[in-house]
């Protein structure tokens, strides 16, 4: 793996073009949820380990590995689960939870911000000399792929993120965050990519690549092309380009041709028609808010077979999101569990004692846990398979040993992207 990452960076002048002797380095891998790299969901510990070793060989005096996982999940525990913490310890790097209140933040003014005038940035990001992002090449319901937008959301205090997610201006808001803090180098784990219903229900797709670029906008465009997505539809890359933070074109690809290694990744389902449950979506809610968070939870339950087990034991559930009428309400109540999300839902549904109501506007980090409660999947009484899905959803996290594949090193493919 070390050689694979090194060959990619050689196309950009090597790690020495980014890390100088005596500098401090912060590596920010995708550690959004408690799922492994082999599942196509988080950054591979071997890529992180290679970067730690290369940075130290370049003369870095201090190296940190940091993340802010989804919701209010403990990022340290996520890094333990994925194997990143073990790799950091092996290579002598410190791990940091950027999302925790125990990590102080400092206000950064944004005089040219389109939505935000100021943003709190965790101090480790402000005090390091070099930031290296390690995104995972995977699909995402919010913006086709999970690249720079995950970096933006995954470097910020969790409470602040919770207060700033879910509105129609979510993309513009977090593009402002990128104006306050952005990576000096992006090294994308595209070894085992994630296709399908991302960002939490991806399924693995072998690609065998490392992408490297100093331009995170170009990285997003390249990742989209690698997965067969139309880069012109990337809202976050466009918003960042408008702020002068990077360029979507032209891009010069060095090393292995992008077209040679690109795959046609399955983009995932649009809407809820693929689910074996009744779903009603109304007004007053957004895709970046309650809709997306409930969809992500449902997709993960489907992938892990939990929905099938719920249906076989409790009947067919009905999920209502936002302001909408259910013309078959009594029929659905009789069929199985009925869960209503968001304060935008109508009073007659929120106040019916027969339903399980999840308050909030939007419903974000609590969506998965509350959905499982509403479906009767509760800790202590659940099937062992239900307990495993709680970790995948980020509802609860245990610890797991280091687990990662080194097959990418054997394939030896490399890809570097830079702005012309």
SULPEGI-V436874 format. One record per pair of residues at least 4 apart in sequence whose ideal C-beta (glycine too) atoms are under 8 Angstrom apart, sorted by the first residue. I is the first residue (numbers start at 0). GAP is how many residues later the second one is. Records with the same first field share a line. If there is no record, write none. Layout:
I=GAP  GAP
This chain:
0=4  43  45  46  48  49  405  407  408
1=4  47  48  51  52  407
2=4  406  409
3=4  46  206  404  405  407  408  409  410
4=4  42  45  46  49  182  205  207
5=4  8  9  44  48
6=4  203  248  405  407
7=4  179  202  203  204  247  406  407  408
8=4  5  6  8  45  178  203  407
9=4  406
10=201  243  244  403  405  407
11=5  6  173  200  201  202  242  404  406
12=4
14=4  36  39  40  42  43
15=4  42
17=112  114  166  167  196
18=4  6  35  36  39  40  41  111
19=38  39  109
20=37  38  39
21=37  39
22=36  37  38  106  107
23=36  37  38  39  40  103  104  105  106
24=30  35  37  38  39  103  104  105  106  107
25=37  38  39  40  70  98  99  102  104  105  106
26=21  24  25  28  36  37  38  39  66  105  107
27=37  38  39  70  103  104  105  106  123  126  127  155
28=13  14  18  19  36  38  55  104  105  160
29=12  13  37  104  105  106  116  120  124  159
30=11  12  36  38  44  47  48  51  53  123
31=9  10  35  37  38  46  114  118  122  167  168
32=8  9  36  37  40  45  166  167  359  360  361
33=35  39  43  44  47  48  357  358  360  363
34=4  6  7  47  165  167  357
35=5  6  45  46  47  367  368
36=4  5  6  7  8  45  46  99  152  154  155  367  368
37=154  166  365  366  367
38=153  155  163  164  165
39=96  98  152  153  154  155  162  163  164  165
40=95  97  153  157  158  159  161
41=40  42  94
42=4  5  39  41  91  92  93  146
43=4  145  147  148  360  361  364
44=4  37  38  39  41  42  357  359
45=4  41  358  359  360  362  363
46=4  87  140  142  144  163
47=4  17  36  39  40  86
48=4  38  39  41  42
49=4
50=4  81  83  136
51=4  11  13  35  36  39  40  41
52=4  38
53=4
54=5  8  75  77
55=4  7  35  36
59=70
61=32
62=28  29  30  31
63=29  30  31  32  60  64
64=14  19  20  23  28  29  30  31
65=9  29  30  31  32  56  58  59  89
66=8  11  12  17  29  30  31  32  87  88
67=7  29  30  31  54  85  86  87  88  89  90  93
68=4  5  6  9  30  85  89  325
69=130  295  324
70=87  91  293  294  295  297  323
71=27  86  87  90  293
72=4  5  321  324
73=4  23  26  323
74=4  22  23  24  25
75=4  9  19  21
76=4  320  322
77=4  316  319
78=5  6  9  16
79=5  6  317  319  320
80=310  316  317  318  319
81=318
82=4  317  318  319  320  321
83=4  11
84=4  10
85=4  315  316
86=4  315  317
87=5  6  7
88=4  6
95=7  26  28
96=5  6
97=5  24  26  27  56  57  58  59
98=4  57  58  59  62
99=57  58
100=56  58
102=19  20  21  54
103=18  19
104=15  16  17  18  52  55
105=14  15  17  20
106=11  12  13  14
107=10  11  12  13  18  72  73
108=8  9
109=6  7  8  9  66  69  70
110=6
111=67  131
112=4  5  6  63  66
113=58  61  62  129
114=54  57  58  61
115=57  60  61
118=37  41  57  58  61
119=36  37  40
120=4  5  34  35  59  60
121=4  33  34  35
122=4
123=4
124=6  30  56
125=55
129=54  55
130=50  51  52  53  54
131=51  52  53  54  55
132=15  18  50  52  53  54  83
133=52  53  54  55
134=11  12  13  15  16  51  53  54  84  88
135=10  14  52  53  57  58
136=8  10  51  52  53  56  57  70  72  74  86  89  90
137=7  8  55  56  57  60  61  64  89
138=5  6  7  55  56  57  58  59  63  88  90  126  127  128  129
139=4  5  6  9  10  58  59
140=56  57  58  127  146  151  154  155
141=4  7  28  57  145  146  150
142=6  28  91  92  93
143=80  85  86  89  90  123
144=75  78  79  82  84  89
145=4  48  52  53
146=4  41  69  72  73  76  89  90
147=4  30  38  68  69  71  72  88  89  92
148=4  22  25  87
149=4  49
150=4  27  31  32  65
151=4  22  23  25  26  84
152=8  12  21  24
154=22  26
155=4  5  21
156=4
157=4  207
158=4
159=4
160=4
161=202  203
163=6  9  10
164=5  123  124  197  199
165=4  120  122  123  124  196  198
166=6  119  121  122
167=118  120
168=4
169=4  116  118  119
170=4  64  65  68  117
171=4  67
172=4
173=4  62
174=4  61  64  65  67  68  70
175=4  67
176=4
177=4  38  62  65  67
178=64  66
181=34  63
182=33
183=30
184=27  28  29
185=25  26  27  28  29  30  33
186=23  24  25
187=21  22  23  24  31  34  35
188=21
189=17  18  19  20  21  33  36  225
190=15  16  17  18  19  214  216  217
191=12  13  14  15  213
192=11  12  13  14  33  34  70  72
193=4  5  8  9  10  11
194=7  8  9  10  32  68  70  71  72  73
195=5  6  7  69  70  71  72
196=4  5  71  72  98  99  102  103  106
197=4  70
198=97
199=96  97  99  100  192  193  194
200=67  95  98  99  101  102
202=63  100
204=58  60  61
206=19  54  56
207=53  199  200  203  205
208=17  47  52  199  204  205  206
209=198  203  204  205
210=8  11  12  15  204  205  206
211=203  204  205
212=5  6  9  203  204  205  206
213=204  205
214=4  31  32  202  203  204
215=4  24  29  30
216=4  20  23  24  28  29  30  31
217=4  28  29  30  33  199  200  201
218=4  198
219=4  11  14  16  17
220=4  10  13  16  27  28  30  196
221=4  29  31  36  193  195
222=4
223=5  6  7  10
224=4  6  33  37
225=32  35  36  37  189
226=35  36  38
227=34  35  36  37
228=4  5  36  38
230=6  17
233=4  14
234=4
235=4
236=4  9  11
237=4  10
238=4
239=5  6
240=4  5  6  7
245=173
246=4  172
249=169  170
250=166  167  168  169
251=165  166  167  168
252=4  5  162  163  164
253=161  162  163  164
254=159  160  161
255=4  5  157  158  159
256=4
257=4  157  159
260=152  154
267=31
268=4  5  30
271=7  9  23  26  47
273=28
274=4  23  24  27  32
275=26  31  32  35  40
276=21  30  34  39  40  41  42
277=38  39  40  41  54  57
278=19  39  40  41  42
279=38  39  40  41  44  46
280=4  10  40  41  43
281=38  39  40  41  42  43  62  63
282=39  40  41  61
283=38  39  58  60  77
284=4  5  6  36  37  38  56  57  59  77
285=4  5  6  76
286=4  5
287=4
288=4  73  74  75
289=4  31  32  51  52  54  70  71  72  73  74  77
290=4  30  31
291=4
292=4  69  70  71  72  74  75
293=4  25  27  47  69  73  77
294=4
295=4  71  72
296=4  70  71  74  75  96
297=4  9  21  73
298=4
299=4  68  89  92  93
300=5  6  9  70  71  74  88  92
301=4  5
303=81  84  85  88
304=4  80
305=4  71  79  80  83
306=4  10
307=4
308=4  74  76  77
309=4  7  26  27  65  66  67
310=4  5  6  25
313=22  23  61  62
314=20  21  22
315=19  20
316=18  19  20  21  22  57  58
317=8  14  15  17  18  19  20  21
318=20  22  52
319=4  6  18  19  20  21  25  29
320=19  20  21  24
321=19  20  22  23
322=21  22  23
323=21  22
324=21
325=6  23
327=4
328=4  20
329=4
330=4
331=4  6
332=5  21  22
336=19  37  38  39
337=16  17  18  36
338=16  17  18  19  31  32  35  36
339=5  9  10  15  16  17  18
340=4  17  19  22  26  29
341=16  17  18  19  20  21
342=7  16  17  18
343=17
344=4  5  12
345=4
346=4
347=4
348=6  8
349=5  7  9
350=6
355=14  17  18
357=5  8  9  12  13  16
358=4
359=4  6
362=4  7
365=4
366=4
367=4  25  26  27
368=4  24  26
369=4
370=4
371=5  6  14  17  18  21  23
372=4  5
376=5  9  12
377=4
378=8  11  17
381=4  5
382=4
383=4
384=4
385=4
386=4
387=4
388=4
389=5  6
390=4  5  6  7
405=4
406=4
407=5
